């Protein structure tokens, strides 16, 4: 469990730096979805003048997860604190966990460090494959917490002969960047077959990323991430993200409950009266199902949705000592 969560955290760090995390309607829908997890409005506190933009970012983050095969609603899966800062033209990220034995993980796009919670000593050091990617120059110094440098994006895309497409006009104008799979570091097991990033030209923000991969067993996995922003006097500030992982199994498992009835959702389950239930209980025909699985048991496909909600956002007040270990 801890190893799996550690890998998830590394993925979170990577997503804060390069292009790895749609239109205005989708943005508003996702903002409304995030609203169901908060009882109070998002608070954003600035330090100093806003003219400099977002140079550092801190927030408490709650992560909610819903799986369409097992969950009827999203459940709290974890909490952490994130800090992102631009220091000497480098984007550095720190994530702090209270419940893990490794409480702090830092990254600068080239390496990730795990710190001991007591001594502050580095207990693990991981070199990131993205560091040697031709895309590193384009994405390593871009933060998705606010505006991004679209001029740099265009220059690097032209240098690498990447496909850039503009769509829409005015407030709906967006830029689509297709990333060839051979430029993306692969893990040797799962194979990325396509990826793209979509940018909002009006607000100069990342709107969406989409990565399609095929696993070793032939399963297709499409991961779509939509950052959500709040306008602060004309400056966009990230307040959360909605990520959808759509996993499609290549075939059904043979001879698995071939005649068993199954339900796609709670709404499909027929209701019975209390009298009928009492009779079934007395006859021994009612049994509790503690881990209900929706859909065909022979189909291993699923859709998982991850909601990241930011609380107590602080802009331009992250102290440099938070990142000292990665800056050495």
N, C-alpha and C positions, 0 to 999 in steps of 0.2 A: 504493500500500500504506500509506504513512504517513498519507495523508488519510483512508483508510478507518479506520485504527486511531484516529486523532484523533476521528473522529465516534463510534466505539465508546466511547472514553474519556469523551466528553461524556455519552453515554447512561448510563455507569456513575455519573458524578457526579450526574446528575439522579435516578437511582434511589436514591441515598443520602439524598435530601432529601424529595421528595414520595412518593406511593404507588407511583410507578414505581420492581421486582425483580422442602380439605386437612384432613386430620384427623391425630390422633396417630400412627396407623399409617403414614401417608405420611411424617410427620416422622421416624419411626424408620427407615423404609426409606431415605430420603434421607441420614440420618446414617450408615447402614451403607455406602451408596454412596460418600460422601465418605471413609470410612475406608480404602477401597482405594487412595487416593492418598497416604496418610500411613503412614510406618513407625513413627512415635512418636505418642503421644497429644497432643492439642491442649494447649498451655500457655497459661494465662491468669494474668497478673500484675497485681495490684491495687496502687494507690498510695493511701494514706490509708484512711479509713473507708469501708465499703461502704454505710453508711446513706444516703449522698447519691446512690446509684445510679450509673449510667454517665453521666458528664459529658463524658468524652472517650474516644476509642477509637483505637488504632493496631494495625496488623497487616501482616505480609507476606502477599501473596496470590498463589497460583498458580492459573492459569486453564487448565483442560483442556476440550477440545472434541471431540465425536464427531458425525459426520454419518452417518446410516443408509445413504446412497447411496455413500459413498466410504471409510468407515473401518470397521475391524474392532474397534477399541478407541479409547478416548479418548487424545488426544495433548496434550502440553503446548503451549499456544498463546501463553503470555505470563506475565510476572511483574511485579508492581508492589508498592508499599507505599501503604497508605491510612491517612489520619488524619482523624477526624471529631471536632469539638468544639462545645460550646455556649458561645458567648461573647456576653455582653450580649443574651441571649435570641435569638441567631441561631445557626442550625446552619451551620457552615462545614466544607467538605470539601477535602482535598488528596490528590492521587494523584501519586506520584513514579515515574518510569521511568528506568532506567539506559541502556536501549538506544536511546532516542529522542533526537533533537536538542532537542526541547522536553521537558525532564525533569520539569517540575512543572505540574500543572493544578489550579487552585483554583476553588471555586464557593461562593456563599452563597445559591443559589436564585434570585437575580435576574440574576447575571452569572457568566461563567466567564472565568478569566484563564489565559494560558499564559506561563510564566516562562522566561527564558533561563537555561540551566543554569550558566553561568559568572558573569554579572553580576547575576543576579536581576532584571533589567529585564523589564517586561511587554512581550511581543512580539505578543500577540493579545488582544483583548477581545471577548467575545461576549455580547450581551444575550439572556437566556433568555426564550422565549415564555411559560413558565410564570409569570413574574413578574406578568403582567397578568391571569392567570386568576382567576376567582372562587374557585377551589379553593385559591389560594395561602395564604390565611389558615388553612385547615384543615391543609395539609400542609407548608408551608415550614419550620415550626419543630418538625417531628417527625423524630426519628431512628429508623431501623429497626435499630439496633445493640443495642437492649434493649427495655425497656417503652416503650409509647407512651401518650399522654394520650387515653384513650378518652372522657373527659368532654368534651374539646374536640371530638373527632370527632363526638359526638352533637349538641352544640350547633350546630356549623357545618352538619351535615347537615340539622338542623331548619331552620336559617336559610335554606338553599338549597333546601329542599323535596326533598331527596334521599331515595331509598328505602333504609331500613334494615330488615333482617330478622334476627331472632335464631333460632338453631336449637340443639337439644340442651340438655342440662342438665349441671351440675357440670363435671367435667373436659373434657367434650366440647362445652361451650357455645361457640358462635361467633357472630360478628356479620358479616353480609354487607352491603356497601355498594356499590350500583350507581351508576356515574358516567355521566350522560347525555353522549353524544358531543359535543353542542354546547358543553359546558363545557371540553372538552379542546382545547388548541392543536393545530391541524392544520398539516401541512407543505405542503399544496397539491397533493401528488401521491398519497400514500397517505391513505386515509380511514378513520378509526377508526369502527367501527360499534357497538362495545360494550366496556365495561370494568367491572371490579369489583375490590374488595379484600375479603379475608376476614381477620377478626381472631379470635385466640384470647382469649375472654373470661376464662378461668381464669388465663392467664399474662400477659394484656394485651400481646400481641405481634402483629405482622403475620404471618399464616400463608401467605397466597397473594395474588398479583395475577394477573389475567388480562386481556389486551387482545386484541381481535379487530379486525383491519383488513383492508381490501381494497385491493390495489395497483391502479395505473393499468391494468395488463393483465388485471385480473380475478382475480388470485391472492388467495386468502384466507390470511391469516397469523394464527395464534393463538399468542400468547406467554404462557406461564405460568411464574411465578417463585415458588419456595418458599424463603424464608430458613430456615436451620437454626440452632437455638440450643442452647447448653449451659447447664444449670442450675448456678449458682454460689451455693450457700447460699440458694436461693430467688430469686436474681436471674438472669433469662435473659440470656445473652450470645451474640451472633451469631458463629458459627464458620464460616459458609459459605453458599452458595446454589446451588440447582439450577434452571436455567432451560431450558425446552423451547420451541423455536421450531418450530411445525408449519406448514409452507407447502404449500398445496394448489393446484396449477395447475388452471385452469378446463377445460382440454381437452388431449388428446394431440396431439403434433406429427405431422402427416400425412406418410406416406411415409418414416418414419425406421426403418430396419431392420425392415421388416414381417415378415420370416420368421426373424429372428435369435432364437436361444434366449438367455434371460437368467436370472440367479439372483437371488433376493431376499436371500440372505445366504450366508456362507461355508459354513454347514451344508448348503445346497442343492447345492453343487458336488460331483459324484461323485469318489470317490477311485480312483486306478489304481495298479497295482503299479509297482515300480521297473523291472521288465522291460518292461512296456508303455510306460513313459515313455522308456526307452532306445530302443525301437523307433521310437516317434514322432519322437524327436530325429534318429535316423539317416535317417528318411524325409523329414525336413524338415517334419513336421506339428506340431511343438511350437513355440510362440512365446510369449515373455514378454509379459504385459499389465501394464505398470508402473502404470497408473492404472485399477484395476478399478472399474467402476460397477455397483452392484447395482440390481436392479429394471428396469423397462421403460425403455429409453433414450428412448422417445417421451414419457415422463411426467416433467415437470420438478418434481414434488412431492418434498419431502424433510422429514426431521425432524432438527433439530440440537439437541444437548443440551450445555449449558455448565455445567461444574462449577467453582465458585469455592471454593477451600479456603484458610482463614486459618491462618497460623502465627504463633507468638510474639506473641500478643495482649497488649497492654498497656492497662490501664484507668486513666483519670484521671491520666495522666502526660504528655500531649501539651503541649509548650511553646507558648505563644501566638505566639512568633515564627514558627512554621511557617505561620501564617495572616496574617501582617502585611500582605502585599500586598493581600489581599482586604478587610482591615479599614480601609484608609486612607479 
